[in-house]
Amino acid sequence: MVNQSMAALGNNRSTIRELFEYGNQRAAVVGRENVFDFSLGNPNVPAPDAVRQAILEEAAGDPVALHGYTSAQGAADVRTALADDLNRRFGTAYTGDSLYLTVGAAAALSCAFKAVACPGDEIAVLAPYFPEYLMFIESGAGAKAVVVPPSVQDFQIDFDALGQRLNEHTKAVVINSPNNPSGAVYSEQTIRRLAELLREKEKQYGHPVYLISDEPYRELVYDGVQVPFVPNFYDDTIVCYSYSKSLSLPGERIGYVLVPPQAADSADLYAAVCGAGRALGYVCAPSLFQRVVARCTGLTGDLAVYKTNRDLLYDGLTAMGYRCVKPAGAFYLFPQTLEPDDRAFCERAKKYDLLVVPGTDFGAPGHMRISYCVATDTIRRALPLFEKLAAEYR
């Protein structure tokens, strides 16, 4: 018999998918170049040259070894190489046994949620958030997702709201910095305050409250901004990472879960991540790209393109009267919509073939997400259309 809840999830098309299909329909009418699709966070800069070189050199080796199974948690030498890179960059002392390689960040998050939570447990999610968090937590891990409203002034953390939503059932808190959709980067002050709060709650509840740090945009920052490495501030941290954004490899699906040895019950926690990977079918991440990222970790694509796009879009929209927190990382702008109903606003934007995603989908009504990982010329040609849209509200 078909699992009806899973069927319902499969039939529930996301807003982004609907926009993608709408964009294809409009492209057939007005031409692809005249549809301004800012809905999808798909990196548009090439991978670093070292990635192509690594692919070619690895592919020239023994094909049986290259394409064979690795161990379930990833090849030991690859995990060691990734741990060594983290140690060099962040002053840590990890070994390969702290890492579990996954099929992208989605698998990493799913494994982490399932590892820490049992039915009846709660996981706090800070808005604005990646929408799939809720599905991974509730349908995947069987826990309850508790949404914490955003601090829209700066998209740091509303600590009063967070504190009110933590209780003895809370097993974890999820953060995403640099953030999708706001582009905000949590400051060191924010991370320190969060760590202090969670340590207090651990003492109060008598059990660990894990901090699950979702970091696929870790290297994508601008203007000299530093992203705090969260495990250096809070012991009970689990890091979920993907190379999709930093190396411009979203289609290759490669990432990891990091379980630091200082985390509470770290051996059991790592075993639970491995068990979750097995239960969910996330074992033996793609072997070729395990080896590619081991050679290229820490590199990025051309961030100058993203910064140019960010500045062009932010300066243009704010000059028109759109209100927006300037993003410090990732490749998203998250302006307030010009009417309270963000869905209605985004629907009206379609009149100008501007495809943007309502903030309600990310737990932050009254906003819209604009992905600026597009051609710079696309932004230049779209700005007059954003001006026409704004003029309708004056």
C-alpha positions in Angstrom: 0.0 0.0 0.0 1.3 3.5 -0.9 2.3 5.6 2.1 -0.2 8.4 1.8 1.7 11.0 3.8 4.8 10.5 1.6 2.5 10.7 -1.5 1.1 14.0 -0.2 4.6 15.4 0.3 5.5 14.4 -3.3 2.4 16.0 -4.7 2.9 19.2 -2.7 4.9 21.3 -5.2 6.9 24.1 -3.6 6.6 27.7 -4.6 10.0 27.6 -6.2 9.0 24.6 -8.4 5.8 26.4 -9.4 7.9 29.5 -10.3 10.2 27.4 -12.3 7.3 25.9 -14.3 5.7 29.4 -14.7 9.0 30.8 -16.0 9.3 28.1 -18.6 5.8 28.9 -19.8 6.5 32.6 -20.0 9.8 32.0 -21.8 7.9 30.3 -24.6 5.9 33.5 -25.0 8.3 36.3 -24.4 11.7 34.6 -24.7 14.0 33.2 -22.1 16.0 36.4 -21.9 12.9 38.4 -20.9 12.0 36.3 -17.9 13.9 37.4 -14.8 14.0 34.3 -12.6 15.4 35.2 -9.2 13.8 32.2 -7.5 16.5 29.5 -7.5 19.7 29.5 -5.5 21.8 27.8 -8.2 25.4 28.9 -8.3 26.1 30.6 -11.6 29.9 31.0 -11.4 32.2 28.2 -12.6 33.8 25.8 -10.1 37.4 26.7 -9.3 39.9 25.5 -12.0 41.3 23.1 -9.4 38.0 21.2 -9.3 38.1 20.5 -13.0 41.8 19.5 -12.8 41.0 17.1 -9.8 38.1 15.5 -11.8 40.3 14.9 -14.8 43.2 13.5 -12.8 41.0 11.3 -10.6 39.1 10.0 -13.6 42.3 8.9 -15.2 43.0 6.5 -12.4 41.9 2.9 -11.8 38.1 3.0 -12.6 37.3 0.0 -10.4 38.8 1.7 -7.4 37.4 5.1 -8.3 33.8 4.0 -8.8 33.7 1.3 -6.2 32.1 1.5 -2.8 33.9 3.4 -0.1 33.1 2.7 3.6 29.6 3.7 4.6 30.8 6.9 6.3 33.2 7.9 3.5 36.7 6.9 2.5 39.0 7.1 5.5 41.8 9.1 3.7 39.2 11.6 2.4 37.7 12.1 5.9 41.2 12.6 7.2 42.0 15.2 4.6 38.9 17.2 5.3 39.6 17.0 9.1 43.1 18.3 8.5 41.8 21.2 6.5 39.3 22.1 9.3 42.1 21.9 11.8 44.3 24.2 9.8 41.6 26.8 9.3 39.9 26.8 12.6 42.5 25.6 15.1 40.7 22.4 16.0 42.0 18.8 16.5 39.6 16.6 14.6 40.3 13.3 13.0 38.6 11.6 10.1 36.4 9.7 12.7 34.6 13.0 13.4 33.2 13.2 9.9 30.4 11.3 8.1 30.3 12.1 4.3 26.8 12.6 2.9 24.9 13.1 -0.3 24.8 16.9 0.1 23.5 19.1 2.9 20.0 17.7 2.8 21.3 14.3 3.7 23.6 15.7 6.4 20.7 17.6 8.0 18.4 14.6 7.8 21.0 12.4 9.5 21.6 14.9 12.2 18.0 15.4 13.0 17.2 11.7 13.1 20.3 11.1 15.2 19.4 13.5 18.0 15.6 13.3 18.1 13.0 10.7 19.1 9.2 11.0 18.7 7.9 13.7 21.1 11.2 15.6 21.0 11.4 19.2 19.7 13.9 20.9 17.5 13.8 24.8 17.4 14.2 26.4 14.0 15.2 30.0 13.7 13.3 32.0 11.1 14.0 32.9 8.3 14.8 29.3 7.5 15.3 26.9 4.6 11.8 25.5 4.2 12.8 21.8 4.0 13.9 21.9 7.6 10.4 21.4 8.7 9.9 18.4 6.5 13.3 16.9 7.5 12.4 17.3 11.2 8.8 16.2 11.2 8.5 13.7 8.4 12.1 12.5 8.5 13.0 12.4 12.2 9.5 12.2 13.7 10.1 15.2 15.9 8.3 18.5 16.3 9.7 21.6 14.6 9.2 24.7 16.7 9.6 27.9 14.7 11.2 31.0 16.4 10.2 34.3 14.8 12.9 36.4 13.1 14.5 39.6 14.3 13.7 41.5 11.1 15.7 44.6 12.1 19.0 42.8 11.5 18.2 39.0 11.1 20.3 38.1 14.1 18.6 36.1 16.8 15.5 37.2 18.8 16.7 35.7 22.1 13.5 36.5 24.0 11.5 34.6 21.4 14.0 31.7 21.4 14.1 31.5 25.2 10.3 31.3 25.3 10.2 28.3 23.0 12.9 26.2 24.6 11.7 23.5 27.1 12.7 20.1 28.5 11.6 18.5 25.2 14.1 20.6 23.1 16.8 18.3 21.8 18.4 20.8 19.3 18.4 24.3 17.8 19.1 24.8 14.1 21.0 27.8 12.8 22.0 28.7 9.3 24.7 31.3 8.9 25.4 32.8 6.3 21.6 32.6 6.0 19.3 31.4 3.3 17.2 33.6 2.6 18.4 36.8 4.3 22.2 36.6 3.7 22.8 37.5 7.3 25.9 36.3 9.1 25.6 35.7 12.8 28.2 37.8 14.6 30.6 36.3 17.2 28.6 38.2 19.8 25.4 36.5 18.7 27.1 33.0 18.7 28.5 33.6 22.2 25.1 34.7 23.6 23.4 31.7 22.0 26.1 29.3 23.5 25.5 30.9 26.9 21.8 30.5 26.7 22.0 26.8 25.6 24.5 26.0 28.3 22.0 27.4 30.8 19.2 25.3 29.4 21.3 22.2 29.4 21.9 22.6 33.1 18.2 23.3 33.7 16.9 20.3 31.7 19.6 17.9 32.6 20.4 16.8 29.0 22.3 18.1 26.0 20.7 20.7 23.7 22.6 20.3 20.5 23.3 23.2 18.2 23.0 22.0 14.5 24.8 24.5 12.4 23.9 24.3 8.7 26.8 25.9 6.8 26.7 25.4 3.0 27.5 29.2 2.6 30.3 29.3 5.1 32.9 30.6 2.6 30.5 33.0 0.7 31.0 36.2 2.6 31.9 39.8 1.6 33.6 42.9 2.8 36.0 41.1 5.1 33.2 39.6 7.3 34.3 36.6 9.4 32.0 33.6 10.0 32.5 32.3 13.5 33.2 28.6 13.6 30.5 27.5 15.9 32.1 24.4 17.6 34.8 26.8 18.9 32.1 28.5 21.0 29.7 25.7 22.0 30.8 22.2 22.6 27.5 20.5 21.8 27.6 21.5 18.1 26.9 19.4 15.1 28.0 20.9 11.7 26.2 20.1 8.5 28.1 21.2 5.4 27.8 21.0 1.6 30.3 21.8 -1.2 27.3 22.8 -3.5 27.7 26.5 -3.0 31.4 27.0 -2.2 32.7 24.9 -5.1 29.7 25.6 -7.4 28.8 21.8 -7.5 25.1 21.7 -6.5 24.4 18.8 -8.9 27.1 16.6 -7.5 25.6 16.2 -4.0 28.5 16.0 -1.6 28.8 17.2 2.0 29.4 16.0 5.5 28.2 15.8 9.1 30.9 16.9 11.7 30.5 15.5 15.2 33.3 17.1 17.3 34.8 14.9 19.9 34.0 17.5 22.6 30.2 17.2 22.0 28.2 15.4 24.7 28.1 11.6 24.1 30.1 12.2 20.9 30.8 8.5 20.3 27.1 7.5 20.6 26.1 10.6 18.6 28.5 9.7 15.8 27.1 6.2 15.8 23.6 7.5 15.7 24.5 9.7 12.7 25.9 6.5 11.0 22.8 4.6 11.9 20.5 7.4 10.6 22.5 7.4 7.3 21.9 3.7 7.0 18.2 3.9 7.9 17.7 6.7 5.4 19.8 5.2 2.6 22.5 7.9 2.8 25.6 5.6 2.8 28.7 5.8 0.6 28.6 9.3 -0.8 29.7 9.6 -4.5 33.2 8.3 -4.5 34.6 10.5 -7.3 33.5 13.7 -5.6 34.7 12.5 -2.2 38.2 12.5 -3.7 37.6 15.8 -5.6 36.5 17.8 -2.5 39.4 16.3 -0.5 41.7 18.0 -3.0 39.7 21.3 -3.2 38.3 21.9 0.2 38.5 25.5 1.3 38.4 26.9 -2.2 35.5 29.0 -3.7 34.3 30.1 -7.0 34.6 33.8 -8.1 33.0 35.7 -5.2 33.6 39.0 -7.0 30.7 38.2 -9.3 28.3 37.7 -6.4 29.5 40.8 -4.7 29.0 42.9 -7.8 25.5 41.5 -8.1 24.7 42.1 -4.5 25.8 45.7 -4.6 24.1 46.4 -7.9 20.8 44.9 -6.7 20.9 46.3 -3.1 21.8 49.8 -4.1 19.3 49.8 -6.9 16.4 48.5 -4.9 17.0 50.6 -1.8 17.2 53.8 -4.0 13.7 52.9 -5.2 12.4 52.7 -1.7 12.6 49.0 -1.0 13.7 48.3 2.6 16.4 45.6 3.1 19.1 44.5 5.4 22.3 44.4 3.4 23.4 40.7 3.2 26.9 39.9 4.4 27.0 36.4 2.8 25.4 33.8 0.7 23.8 35.1 -2.6 20.3 36.2 -1.5 18.6 39.5 -0.9 15.6 39.6 1.4 13.8 42.9 1.0 10.5 43.8 2.6 7.6 43.6 0.2 5.7 46.8 -0.6 2.5 45.4 0.9 2.0 43.2 3.9 0.7 40.3 1.8 4.0 39.0 0.4 2.3 36.4 -1.7 0.1 39.0 -3.4 3.2 41.2 -4.0 5.1 38.3 -5.6 2.1 37.4 -7.7 2.0 41.0 -8.9 5.7 40.9 -9.7 4.9 38.3 -12.3 3.2 41.0 -14.4 6.7 42.3 -15.1 8.1 38.7 -15.5 10.0 39.1 -12.1 10.0 35.8 -10.3 10.7 36.1 -6.6 9.8 33.9 -3.7 7.5 35.1 -0.8 9.1 35.4 2.6 6.2 33.4 4.1 7.8 30.3 2.7 10.8 31.0 4.9 8.9 31.9 8.1 9.2 35.6 7.5 6.0 37.1 6.1 6.2 40.5 4.5 9.5 39.8 2.7 10.7 38.3 -0.7 13.8 36.3 -1.5 15.7 37.4 -4.5 18.6 35.1 -5.6 21.3 37.1 -7.2 23.3 34.2 -8.5 22.4 35.2 -12.0 24.1 37.0 -14.8 24.9 40.6 -13.9 23.2 41.9 -17.0 20.0 40.1 -15.9 20.0 42.4 -12.8 20.7 45.5 -14.8 17.8 44.8 -17.1 15.5 43.8 -14.2 16.0 46.9 -12.1 13.7 49.2 -14.3 11.0 46.5 -13.9 11.4 46.6 -10.1 11.0 50.4 -10.4 7.8 50.0 -12.3 6.5 47.5 -9.7 7.4 50.0 -7.0 5.6 52.8 -8.8 2.3 50.9 -8.5 2.5 51.3 -4.7 3.3 55.1 -4.7 
